[in-house]
């Protein structure tokens, strides 16, 4: 491979990475805005994410997960408990210890509202795209997944509903005059 070709591929890789990052940032803005309303610091967000993605954990486990000292994490947990975002529950297997869990309100938000905040920006832009543009987006993502070696089980084809395939066939029919 020539040096020019290697340089061109490196530039293409940088452009793809930049585009993916910018797209992700744009689509996550509504969710990030909602998180910002919670006024959490970076370490507090890290603690919340670790606890949310577990079925509860001890303070020691949490310290290891977020790589912060015991006193720092303990203070963060105390502040989040006071704000109603975390709870300390007695560990049923060893009552000397507590388990830290997210509150029902946080779990409900993350399970019910957050998915819509993530999906709706993409739904809005796909609604404004033509059937042809939507197919090109799916094909491009499918090709990228293939060359990267990502399993196609979760690929865009699986997400294509029968209705959208029908709509796209209708769109082609109209363009061809049928």
C-alpha positions as CSV (number, residue, x, y, z in Angstrom):
1,X,0.0,0.0,0.0
2,X,1.4,3.4,-1.0
3,X,2.1,6.1,1.5
4,X,-0.6,8.3,-0.2
5,X,-3.2,5.6,0.2
6,X,-2.3,5.1,3.8
7,X,-2.6,8.8,4.4
8,X,-5.9,9.0,2.6
9,X,-7.3,6.1,4.7
10,X,-6.1,7.7,7.9
11,X,-7.8,10.9,7.0
12,X,-11.0,9.0,6.1
13,X,-10.9,7.2,9.5
14,X,-10.5,10.5,11.3
15,X,-13.5,11.9,9.4
16,X,-15.7,8.9,10.2
17,X,-14.7,9.0,13.8
18,X,-15.4,12.7,14.0
19,X,-18.8,12.3,12.2
20,X,-19.9,9.5,14.5
21,X,-18.9,11.5,17.6
22,X,-20.7,14.6,16.4
23,X,-23.8,12.6,15.5
24,X,-23.9,10.9,18.9
25,X,-23.4,14.3,20.7
26,X,-26.2,15.9,18.7
27,X,-28.6,13.0,19.3
28,X,-27.8,12.9,23.0
29,X,-28.4,16.6,23.7
30,X,-32.0,16.2,25.0
31,X,-30.8,13.5,27.4
32,X,-27.8,15.5,28.5
33,X,-30.0,18.6,29.0
34,X,-32.2,16.5,31.3
35,X,-29.1,15.2,33.2
36,X,-27.9,18.8,33.5
37,X,-31.1,19.7,35.3
38,X,-30.1,17.2,38.0
39,X,-27.0,19.3,38.6
40,X,-24.7,16.4,39.2
41,X,-20.9,16.7,39.3
42,X,-18.9,14.3,37.2
43,X,-18.0,12.1,40.1
44,X,-21.7,12.1,41.2
45,X,-22.8,11.0,37.7
46,X,-20.2,8.2,37.7
47,X,-21.6,7.0,41.0
48,X,-25.1,7.2,39.8
49,X,-24.2,5.2,36.6
50,X,-22.4,2.5,38.5
51,X,-25.2,2.0,41.0
52,X,-27.9,2.2,38.3
53,X,-26.2,-0.5,36.2
54,X,-26.1,-2.8,39.2
55,X,-28.7,-4.4,41.5
56,X,-27.2,-2.5,44.3
57,X,-23.7,-2.5,45.7
58,X,-21.7,-2.0,48.8
59,X,-19.8,1.1,49.4
60,X,-16.5,-0.9,49.0
61,X,-17.7,-2.3,45.6
62,X,-18.7,1.2,44.5
63,X,-15.3,2.7,45.4
64,X,-13.6,0.0,43.3
65,X,-16.0,0.6,40.4
66,X,-15.6,4.4,40.2
67,X,-11.9,4.4,41.3
68,X,-12.4,6.9,44.1
69,X,-11.5,6.8,47.8
70,X,-13.9,5.5,50.4
71,X,-14.3,8.9,52.0
72,X,-15.0,10.6,48.7
73,X,-17.6,8.0,47.6
74,X,-19.2,8.0,51.1
75,X,-19.6,11.8,50.9
76,X,-21.1,11.6,47.3
77,X,-23.5,8.8,48.4
78,X,-24.6,10.9,51.4
79,X,-25.3,13.9,49.2
80,X,-27.2,11.8,46.7
81,X,-29.2,10.1,49.4
82,X,-30.1,13.5,50.8
83,X,-31.3,14.5,47.3
84,X,-33.5,11.4,47.0
85,X,-31.5,9.8,44.2
86,X,-29.9,6.9,46.1
87,X,-31.0,4.8,49.1
88,X,-29.0,2.8,51.6
89,X,-30.6,-0.6,52.3
90,X,-29.6,-3.2,54.8
91,X,-27.7,-6.1,53.2
92,X,-30.0,-9.1,53.8
93,X,-27.1,-11.5,53.8
94,X,-24.9,-9.5,56.2
95,X,-26.9,-6.9,58.2
96,X,-23.7,-5.1,59.3
97,X,-23.4,-3.7,55.8
98,X,-25.7,-1.6,53.6
99,X,-26.4,-1.9,49.9
100,X,-26.6,1.3,47.8
101,X,-29.4,1.4,45.2
102,X,-31.0,4.1,43.1
103,X,-34.5,5.3,44.2
104,X,-37.6,4.2,42.4
105,X,-37.9,7.7,40.9
106,X,-34.5,7.5,39.3
107,X,-35.1,3.9,38.1
108,X,-38.4,5.0,36.6
109,X,-36.8,8.0,34.8
110,X,-34.0,5.9,33.4
111,X,-36.3,3.1,32.3
112,X,-39.2,5.1,31.0
113,X,-38.2,8.7,30.1
114,X,-34.5,8.4,29.1
115,X,-35.1,5.9,26.2
116,X,-37.5,8.5,24.6
117,X,-35.0,11.3,25.1
118,X,-32.5,9.2,23.3
119,X,-34.8,7.9,20.5
120,X,-36.9,11.0,19.7
121,X,-34.1,13.2,18.1
122,X,-33.3,10.3,15.7
123,X,-37.0,9.6,15.0
124,X,-37.5,13.4,14.2
125,X,-34.6,13.4,11.7
126,X,-35.6,10.1,10.1
127,X,-39.2,11.5,9.7
128,X,-37.8,14.3,7.6
129,X,-35.6,12.0,5.5
130,X,-36.8,10.5,2.3
131,X,-37.3,6.8,2.1
132,X,-34.2,6.7,-0.2
133,X,-32.1,8.6,2.4
134,X,-33.3,6.3,5.2
135,X,-32.3,3.2,3.1
136,X,-28.9,4.8,2.4
137,X,-28.3,5.4,6.1
138,X,-29.2,1.8,6.9
139,X,-27.0,0.5,4.1
140,X,-24.0,2.7,5.2
141,X,-24.4,1.6,8.9
142,X,-24.7,-2.0,7.8
143,X,-21.5,-1.8,5.7
144,X,-19.6,-0.1,8.6
145,X,-20.8,-2.8,11.0
146,X,-19.7,-5.5,8.6
147,X,-16.2,-4.2,8.0
148,X,-15.7,-3.6,11.7
149,X,-16.9,-7.1,12.4
150,X,-20.0,-6.3,14.6
151,X,-22.6,-9.1,14.7
152,X,-25.5,-8.3,12.4
153,X,-28.1,-9.7,14.9
154,X,-28.8,-6.1,16.0
155,X,-28.3,-4.7,12.6
156,X,-30.5,-2.1,11.0
157,X,-32.3,-4.7,8.9
158,X,-33.8,-6.2,12.1
159,X,-35.0,-2.8,13.1
160,X,-36.8,-2.2,9.7
161,X,-40.4,-2.8,10.3
162,X,-42.7,-4.4,7.6
163,X,-44.5,-1.0,7.4
164,X,-41.3,0.9,6.6
165,X,-40.5,-1.7,3.9
166,X,-44.0,-1.3,2.5
167,X,-43.6,2.5,2.6
168,X,-40.3,2.4,0.8
169,X,-41.7,0.1,-1.9
170,X,-44.6,2.6,-2.3
171,X,-42.1,5.4,-2.6
172,X,-40.2,3.6,-5.3
173,X,-43.5,2.8,-7.1
174,X,-44.3,6.5,-7.2
175,X,-40.9,7.5,-8.5
176,X,-41.1,5.0,-11.3
177,X,-44.6,6.1,-12.2
178,X,-46.3,2.8,-11.1
